[in-house]
């Protein structure tokens, strides 16, 4: 408890510069979206991790996903023993608007940057992960959902699996 907000505050310090630059310059995510998503930074040794709070359907932070940023090798971590919600589930609302399902949290944030703010979700464990019934149940009330996975082998396999 409290770690996500500590990481968010750290993003706007000297420690946060590599992660903030990665988000804004490399991934082209807007500062408004970064702020709204409560993104932050955690530094472990010489490795910088982007902290991505995972929120439940009410918008409450229930876990954090950590993603290393370049030049470090890509690594992901979560807080063990905590729920893994459908990322973006708090944006699910209007049943008349299609749900767009993307591969990862950064894809959700990219779409948010481009003005897609409603009904954009992703799993929290990669393209080919199993989707728990709880996540599928959250999508069931919508008239349709669109799979916008990456155009690569993992994306194709993940879309087929889902």
Contact map, one row per residue, 1 for C-alpha under 8 A:
111100000000000000000000000000000000000000000000000000000000000000000000000000000000000000000000000000000000000000000000000000000000000000000000000000000000000000
111111000000000000000000000000000000000000000000000000000000000000000000000000000000000000000000000000000000000000000000000000000000000000000000000000000000000000
111111100000000000000000000000000000000000000000000000000000000000000000000000000000000000000000000000000000000000000000000000000000000000000000000000000000000000
111111110000000000000000000000000000011100000000001110000000100100000000000000000000000000000000000000000000000000000000000000000000000000000000000000000000000000
011111111000000000000000000000000000010100000000000000000000000000000000000000000000000000000000000000000000000000000000000000000000000000000000000000000000000000
011111111100000000000000000000000000000100000000000000000000000000000000000000000000000000000000000000000000000000000000000000000000000000000000000000000000000000
001111111110000000000000000000000000001111000000001000000000000000000000000000000000000000000000000000000000000000000000000000000000000000000000000000000000000000
000111111111000000000000000000000000011110000000001000000000000000000000000000000000000000000000000000000000000000000000000000000000000000000000000000000000000000
000011111111100000000000000000000000000100000000000000000000000000000000000000000000000000000000000000000000000000000000000000000000000000000000000000000000000000
000001111111111100000000000000000000000111000000000000000000000000000000000000000000000000000000000000000000000000000000000000000000000000000000000000000000000000
000000111111111110110000000000000000001110000000000000000000000000000000000000000000000000000000000000000000000000000000000000000000000000000000000000000000000000
000000011111111110010000000000000000000000000000000000000000000000000000000000000000000000000000000000000000000000000000000000000000000000000000000000000000000000
000000001111111110000000000000000000000000000000000000000000000000000000000000000000000000000000000000000000000000000000000000000000000000000000000000000000000000
000000000111111110000000000000000000000000000000000000000000000000000000000000000000000000000000000000000000000000000000000000000000000000000000000000000000000000
000000000111111111000000000000000000000010100000000000000000000000000000000000000000000000000000000000000000000000000000000000000000000000000000000000000000000000
000000000111111111110000000000000000000110000000000000000000000000000000000000000000000000000000000000000000000000000000000000000000000000000000000000000000000000
000000000011111111111000000000000000000000000000000000000000000000000000000000000000000000000000000000000000000000000000000000000000000000000000000000000000000000
000000000000001111111100000000000000000000000001000000000000000000000000000000000000000000000000000000000000000000000000000000000000000000000000000000000000000000
000000000010000111111110000000000000000010000001110000000000000000001000000000000000000000000000000000000000000000000000000000000000000000000000000000000000000000
000000000011000111111111000000000000000000000000000000000000000000000000000000000000000000000000000000000000000000000000000000000000000000000000000000000000000000
000000000000000011111111110000000000000000000000000000000000000000000000000000000000000000000000000000000000000000000000000000000000000000000000000000000000000000
000000000000000001111111111000000000000000000000000000000000000000001100000000000000000000000000000000000000000000000000000000000000000000000000000000000000000000
000000000000000000111111111110000000000000000000000000000000000000000000000000000000000000000000000000000000000000000000000000000000000000000000000000000000000000
000000000000000000011111111111100000000000000000000000000000000000000000000000000000000000000000000000000000000000000000000000000000000000000000000000000000000000
000000000000000000001111111110000000000000000000000000000000000000000000000000000000000000000000000000000000000000000000000000000000000000000000000000000000000000
000000000000000000001111111100000000000000000000000000000000000000000000000000000000000000000000000000000000000000000000000000000000000000000000000000000000000000
000000000000000000000111111110000000000000000000000000000000000000000000000000000000000000000000000000000000010000000000000000000000000000000000000000000000000000
000000000000000000000011111111000000000000000000000000000000000000000000000000000000000000000000000000000000010000000000000000000000000000000000000000000000000000
000000000000000000000011101111101100000000000000000000000000000000000000000000000000000000000000000000000000110010000000000000000000000000000000000000000000000000
000000000000000000000001000111111100000000000000000000000000000000000000000000000000000000000000000000000000000010000000000000000000000000000000000000000000000000
000000000000000000000001000011111110000000000000000000000000000000000000000000000000000000000000000000000000000000000000000000000000000000000000000000000000000000
000000000000000000000000000001111111000000000000000000000000000000000000000000000000000000000000000000000000000000000000000000000000000000000000000000000000000000
000000000000000000000000000011111111100000000000000000000000000000000000000000000000000000000000000000000000100110000000000000000000000000000000000000000000000000
000000000000000000000000000011111111111000000000000000000000000000000000000000000000000000000000000000000000100000000000000000000000000000000000000000000000000000
000000000000000000000000000000111111111000000000000000000000000000000000000000000000000000000000000000000000000000000000000000000000000000000000000000000000000000
000000000000000000000000000000011111111000000000000000000000000000000000000000000000000000000000000000000000000000000000000000000000000000000000000000000000000000
000000000000000000000000000000001111111000000000000110000000000000000000000000000000000000000000000000000000100000000000000000000000000000000000000000000000000000
000110010000000000000000000000000111111100000000000110000000000000000000000000000000000000000000000000000000000000000000000000000000000000000000000000000000000000
000100110010000000000000000000000111111110000000011110000000000000000000000000000000000000000000000000000000000000000000000000000000000000000000000000000000000000
000111111110000100000000000000000000011111000000011100000000000000000000000000000000000000000000000000000000000000000000000000000000000000000000000000000000000000
000000110110001100100000000000000000001111100001111000000000000000000000000000000000000000000000000000000000000000000000000000000000000000000000000000000000000000
000000100100000000000000000000000000000111110001111000000000000001000000000000000000000000000000000000000000000000000000000000000000000000000000000000000000000000
000000000000001000000000000000000000000011111111100000000000000000000000000000000000000000000000000000000000000000000000000000000000000000000000000000000000000000
000000000000000000000000000000000000000001111111100000000000000000000000000000000000000000000000000000000000000000000000000000000000000000000000000000000000000000
000000000000000000000000000000000000000000111110000000000000000000000000000000000000000000000000000000000000000000000000000000000000000000000000000000000000000000
000000000000000000000000000000000000000000111111000000000000000000000000000000000000000000000000000000000000000000000000000000000000000000000000000000000000000000
000000000000000000000000000000000000000000111111100000000000000000011001000000000000000000000000000000000000000000000000000000000000000000000000000000000000000000
000000000000000001100000000000000000000011110111110000000000000000011001000000000000000000000000000000000000000000000000000000000000000000000000000000000000000000
000000000000000000100000000000000000000011110011111000000000000001111000000000000000000000000000000000000000000000000000000000000000000000000000000000000000000000
000000000000000000100000000000000000001111000001111100000000000001111000000000000000000000000000000000000000000000000000000000000000000000000000000000000000000000
000100110000000000000000000000000000001111000000111110000000000111100000000000000000000000000000000000000000000000000000000000000000000000000000000000000000000000
000100000000000000000000000000000000111100000000011111000000000111100000000000000000000000000000000000001000000000000000000000000000000000000000000000000000000000
000100000000000000000000000000000000111000000000001111100000111110000000000000000000000000000000000000000000000000000000000000000000000000000000000000000000000000
000000000000000000000000000000000000000000000000000111110000111110000000000000000001101000000000000000000000000000000000000000000000000000000000000000000000000000
000000000000000000000000000000000000000000000000000011111111111000000000000000000000101111000000000000000000000000000000000000000000000000000000000000000000000000
000000000000000000000000000000000000000000000000000001111111110000000000000000000000110011000000000000000000000000000000000000000000000000000000000000000000000000
000000000000000000000000000000000000000000000000000000111111000000000000000000000000000011110000000000000000000000000000000000000000000000000000000000000000000000
000000000000000000000000000000000000000000000000000000111111000000000000000000000000000001000000000000000000000000000000000000000000000000000000000000000000000000
000000000000000000000000000000000000000000000000000000111111100000000000000000000000000001000000000000000000000000000000000000000000000000000000000000000000000000
000000000000000000000000000000000000000000000000000000111111110000000000000000000000000000000000000000000000000000000000000000000000000000000000000000000000000000
000100000000000000000000000000000000000000000000000011110011111100000000000000000000000000000000000000000000000000000000000000000000000000000000000000000000000000
000000000000000000000000000000000000000000000000000011110001111100000000000000000111100000000000000000000000000000000000000000000000000000000000000000000000000000
000000000000000000000000000000000000000000000000000011100000111110000000000001100111000000000000000000000000000000000000000000000000000000000000000000000000000000
000100000000000000000000000000000000000000000000001111000000111111000000000001100000000000000000000000000000000000000000000000000000000000000000000000000000000000
000000000000000000000000000000000000000000000000001111000000001111100000000111100000000000000000000000000000000000000000000100000000000000000000000000000000000000
000000000000000000000000000000000000000001000000111100000000000111110000001111000000000000000000000000000000000000000000000000000000000000000000000000000000000000
000000000000000000000000000000000000000000000000111100000000000011111000011110000000000000000000000000000000000000000000000000000000000000000000000000000000000000
000000000000000000000000000000000000000000000011110000000000000001111101111100000000000000000000000000000000000000000000000000000000000000000000000000000000000000
000000000000000000100100000000000000000000000011110000000000000000111111110000000000000000000000000000000000000000000000000000000000000000000000000000000000000000
000000000000000000000100000000000000000000000000000000000000000000011111110000000000000000000000000000000000000000000000000000000000000000000000000000000000000000
000000000000000000000000000000000000000000000000000000000000000000001111100000000000000000000000000000000000000000000000000000000000000000000000000000000000000000
000000000000000000000000000000000000000000000011000000000000000000011111110000000000000000000000000000000000000000000000000000000000000000000000000000000000000000
000000000000000000000000000000000000000000000000000000000000000000011111111000000000000000000000000000000000000000000000000000000000000000000000000000000000000000
000000000000000000000000000000000000000000000000000000000000000000111101111100000000000000000000000000000000000000000000000000000000000000000000000000000000000000
000000000000000000000000000000000000000000000000000000000000000001110000111110000000000000000000000000000000000000000000000000000000000000000000000000000000000000
000000000000000000000000000000000000000000000000000000000000000011110000011111000000000000000000000000000000000000000000000000000000000000000000000000000000000000
000000000000000000000000000000000000000000000000000000000000000011100000001111100000000000000000000000000000000000000000000000000000000000000000000000000000000000
000000000000000000000000000000000000000000000000000000000000001111000000000111110000000000000000000000000000000000000000000000000000000000000000000000000000000000
000000000000000000000000000000000000000000000000000000000000001110000000000011111100000000000000000000000000000000000000000000000000000000000000000000000000000000
000000000000000000000000000000000000000000000000000000000000000000000000000001111100000000000000000000000000000000000000000000000000000000000000000000000000000000
000000000000000000000000000000000000000000000000000000000000000000000000000000111110000000000000000000000000000000000000000000000000000000000000000000000000000000
000000000000000000000000000000000000000000000000000000000000011000000000000000111111000000000000000000000000000000000000000000000000000000000000000000000000000000
000000000000000000000000000000000000000000000000000000000000011000000000000000001111100000000000000000000000000000000000000000000000000000000000000000000000000000
000000000000000000000000000000000000000000000000000001000000011000000000000000000111110000000000000000000000000000000000000100000000000000000000000000000000000000
000000000000000000000000000000000000000000000000000001110000010000000000000000000011111010000000000000000000000000000000001100000000001000000000000000000000000000
000000000000000000000000000000000000000000000000000000010000000000000000000000000001111110000000000000000000000000000000111100000000001000000000000000000000000000
000000000000000000000000000000000000000000000000000001100000000000000000000000000000111110000000000000001000000000000000111100000000000000000000000000000000000000
000000000000000000000000000000000000000000000000000000100000000000000000000000000000011111110000000000000001000000000011110000000000000000000000000000000000000000
000000000000000000000000000000000000000000000000000000111000000000000000000000000000111111110000000000000000000000000011100000000000000001000000000000000000000000
000000000000000000000000000000000000000000000000000000111110000000000000000000000000000111111000000000000000000000000000000000000000000000000000000000000000000000
000000000000000000000000000000000000000000000000000000001000000000000000000000000000000111111000000000000000000000001111100000000000000000000000000000000000000000
000000000000000000000000000000000000000000000000000000001000000000000000000000000000000111111100001000000000000000000111000000000000000000000000000000000000000000
000000000000000000000000000000000000000000000000000000000000000000000000000000000000000001111110000000000000000000000110000000000000000000000000000000000000000000
000000000000000000000000000000000000000000000000000000000000000000000000000000000000000000011111100000000000000000000110000000000000000000000000000000000000000000
000000000000000000000000000000000000000000000000000000000000000000000000000000000000000000001111110000000000000000000000000000000000000000001110000000000000000000
000000000000000000000000000000000000000000000000000000000000000000000000000000000000000000000111110000000000000000000000000000000000000000000110000000000000000000
000000000000000000000000000000000000000000000000000000000000000000000000000000000000000000000111111000000000000000000110000000000000000000000100000000000000000000
000000000000000000000000000000000000000000000000000000000000000000000000000000000000000000000011111100000000000000000010000000000000000000000111110000000000000000
000000000000000000000000000000000000000000000000000000000000000000000000000000000000000000010000111110000000000000000011100000000000000000100101110000000000000000
000000000000000000000000000000000000000000000000000000000000000000000000000000000000000000000000011111000000000000000011100000000000000000000000111100000000000000
000000000000000000000000000000000000000000000000000000000000000000000000000000000000000000000000001111100000000000000001110000000000000000000000111110000000000000
000000000000000000000000000000000000000000000000000000000000000000000000000000000000000000000000000111110011000000000001111000000000000000000000001110000000000000
000000000000000000000000000000000000000000000000000000000000000000000000000000000000000000000000000011111010000000000000011001100000000000000000000111000010000000
000000000000000000000000000000000000000000000000000000000000000000000000000000000000000000000000000001111111000000000000011111100000000000000000000000000000000000
000000000000000000000000000000000000000000000000000100000000000000000000000000000000001000000000000000111111100000000000111100000000000000000000000000000000000000
000000000000000000000000000000000000000000000000000000000000000000000000000000000000000000000000000000011111110000000000000000000000000000000000000000000000000000
000000000000000000000000000000000000000000000000000000000000000000000000000000000000000000000000000001111111111000000000000000000000000000000000000000000000000000
000000000000000000000000000000000000000000000000000000000000000000000000000000000000000100000000000001011111111100000001110000000000000000000000000000000000000000
000000000000000000000000000010001100100000000000000000000000000000000000000000000000000000000000000000001111111110000000000000000000000000000000000000000000000000
000000000000000000000000001110000000000000000000000000000000000000000000000000000000000000000000000000000111111111000000000000000000000000000000000000000000000000
000000000000000000000000000000000000000000000000000000000000000000000000000000000000000000000000000000000011111111111001000000000000000000000000000000000000000000
000000000000000000000000000000001000000000000000000000000000000000000000000000000000000000000000000000000001111111111000000000000000000000000000000000000000000000
000000000000000000000000000011001000000000000000000000000000000000000000000000000000000000000000000000000000111111110000000000000000000000000000000000000000000000
000000000000000000000000000000000000000000000000000000000000000000000000000000000000000000000000000000000000011111110000000000000000000000000000000000000000000000
000000000000000000000000000000000000000000000000000000000000000000000000000000000000000000000000000000000000001111111000000000000000000000000000000000000000000000
000000000000000000000000000000000000000000000000000000000000000000000000000000000000000000000000000000000000001111111101000000000000000000000000000000000000000000
000000000000000000000000000000000000000000000000000000000000000000000000000000000000000000100000000000000000001100111111000000000000000000000000000000000000000000
000000000000000000000000000000000000000000000000000000000000000000000000000000000000000000111100100000000000000000011111000000000000000000000000000000000000000000
000000000000000000000000000000000000000000000000000000000000000000000000000000000000000110111100111100000000000000001111100000000000000000000000000000000000000000
000000000000000000000000000000000000000000000000000000000000000000000000000000000000000110110000001111000001001000011111110000000000000000000000000000000000000000
000000000000000000000000000000000000000000000000000000000000000000000000000000000000011110100000001111001001000000000011111000000000000000000000000000000000000000
000000000000000000000000000000000000000000000000000000000000000000000000000000000000011100000000000011111001000000000001111100000000000000000000000000000000000000
000000000000000000000000000000000000000000000000000000000000000000000000000000000000111000000000000001111000000000000000111111101010000000000000000000000000000000
000000000000000000000000000000000000000000000000000000000000000010000000000000000001111000000000000000011000000000000000011111000000000000000000000000000000000000
000000000000000000000000000000000000000000000000000000000000000000000000000000000000000000000000000000010000000000000000001111101000000000000000000000000000000000
000000000000000000000000000000000000000000000000000000000000000000000000000000000000000000000000000000110000000000000000001111111000000000000000000000000000000000
000000000000000000000000000000000000000000000000000000000000000000000000000000000000000000000000000000110000000000000000001011111000000000000000000010000110111000
000000000000000000000000000000000000000000000000000000000000000000000000000000000000000000000000000000000000000000000000000001111100000000000000000000000110111010
000000000000000000000000000000000000000000000000000000000000000000000000000000000000000000000000000000000000000000000000001011111110000000000000000000000000010000
000000000000000000000000000000000000000000000000000000000000000000000000000000000000000000000000000000000000000000000000000000011111000000000000000000000000000011
000000000000000000000000000000000000000000000000000000000000000000000000000000000000000000000000000000000000000000000000001000001111101100000000000000000000000001
000000000000000000000000000000000000000000000000000000000000000000000000000000000000000000000000000000000000000000000000000000000111111100000000000000000000000000
000000000000000000000000000000000000000000000000000000000000000000000000000000000000000000000000000000000000000000000000000000000011111110000000000000000000000000
000000000000000000000000000000000000000000000000000000000000000000000000000000000000000000000000000000000000000000000000000000000001111111000000000000000000000000
000000000000000000000000000000000000000000000000000000000000000000000000000000000000110000000000000000000000000000000000000000000011111111100000000000000000000000
000000000000000000000000000000000000000000000000000000000000000000000000000000000000000000000000000000000000000000000000000000000011111111110000000000000000000000
000000000000000000000000000000000000000000000000000000000000000000000000000000000000000000000000000000000000000000000000000000000000111111111000000000000000000000
000000000000000000000000000000000000000000000000000000000000000000000000000000000000000010000000000000000000000000000000000000000000011111111000000000000000000000
000000000000000000000000000000000000000000000000000000000000000000000000000000000000000000000000001000000000000000000000000000000000001111111100100000000000000000
000000000000000000000000000000000000000000000000000000000000000000000000000000000000000000000000000000000000000000000000000000000000000111111110000000000000000000
000000000000000000000000000000000000000000000000000000000000000000000000000000000000000000000010000000000000000000000000000000000000000011111110000000000000000000
000000000000000000000000000000000000000000000000000000000000000000000000000000000000000000000011111000000000000000000000000000000000000000111111100000000000000000
000000000000000000000000000000000000000000000000000000000000000000000000000000000000000000000011010000000000000000000000000000000000000000011111100000000000000000
000000000000000000000000000000000000000000000000000000000000000000000000000000000000000000000000011000000000000000000000000000000000000000000111110000000000000000
000000000000000000000000000000000000000000000000000000000000000000000000000000000000000000000000011110000000000000000000000000000000000000100111111000000000000000
000000000000000000000000000000000000000000000000000000000000000000000000000000000000000000000000011110000000000000000000000000000000000000000001111100000000000000
000000000000000000000000000000000000000000000000000000000000000000000000000000000000000000000000000111000000000000000000000000000000000000000000111110000000001000
000000000000000000000000000000000000000000000000000000000000000000000000000000000000000000000000000111100000000000000000000000000000000000000000011111000000000000
000000000000000000000000000000000000000000000000000000000000000000000000000000000000000000000000000011100000000000000000000000100000000000000000001111100011011000
000000000000000000000000000000000000000000000000000000000000000000000000000000000000000000000000000000100000000000000000000000000000000000000000000111110111000000
000000000000000000000000000000000000000000000000000000000000000000000000000000000000000000000000000000000000000000000000000000000000000000000000000011111011000000
000000000000000000000000000000000000000000000000000000000000000000000000000000000000000000000000000000000000000000000000000000000000000000000000000001111111000000
000000000000000000000000000000000000000000000000000000000000000000000000000000000000000000000000000000000000000000000000000000000000000000000000000000111111100000
000000000000000000000000000000000000000000000000000000000000000000000000000000000000000000000000000000000000000000000000000000110000000000000000000001011111110000
000000000000000000000000000000000000000000000000000000000000000000000000000000000000000000000000000000100000000000000000000000110000000000000000000011111111111000
000000000000000000000000000000000000000000000000000000000000000000000000000000000000000000000000000000000000000000000000000000000000000000000000000011111111111100
000000000000000000000000000000000000000000000000000000000000000000000000000000000000000000000000000000000000000000000000000000110000000000000000000000001111111110
000000000000000000000000000000000000000000000000000000000000000000000000000000000000000000000000000000000000000000000000000000111000000000000000000010000111111111
000000000000000000000000000000000000000000000000000000000000000000000000000000000000000000000000000000000000000000000000000000110000000000000000001010000011111111
000000000000000000000000000000000000000000000000000000000000000000000000000000000000000000000000000000000000000000000000000000000000000000000000000000000001111111
000000000000000000000000000000000000000000000000000000000000000000000000000000000000000000000000000000000000000000000000000000010100000000000000000000000000111111
000000000000000000000000000000000000000000000000000000000000000000000000000000000000000000000000000000000000000000000000000000000110000000000000000000000000011111
